[in-house]
Amino acid sequence: MSDEFLHQVNDDALGAAAPAPPEEQPHPIATAINGLVHRARDVNFAARQFMPIAIEVKKRQSEEILNALEKKTPLLEDLDRHTRVLAPTEHTDSEDS
């Protein structure tokens, strides 16, 4: 057997890896597409994480507004113009305190 063959067999047995090919710069368009795909995935992930939270917040806000309107309905339906004008300010005064 030749020395070259024995040297190659020894390298393979020791787990020596083949020389790595020289690193190439990725094409600029490929880099842009890759970045766009990753951003789209990030947006998709964020939407899946935060949409349920946002829905709950909006639902809670809607319920609060509906409760305030139901509470103020008698004042708003009052025939006295002064009472109708003061109804919204009473609501804001009670929230401040």
Beta strands, then each sheet from edge to edge (+ up, - down):
end
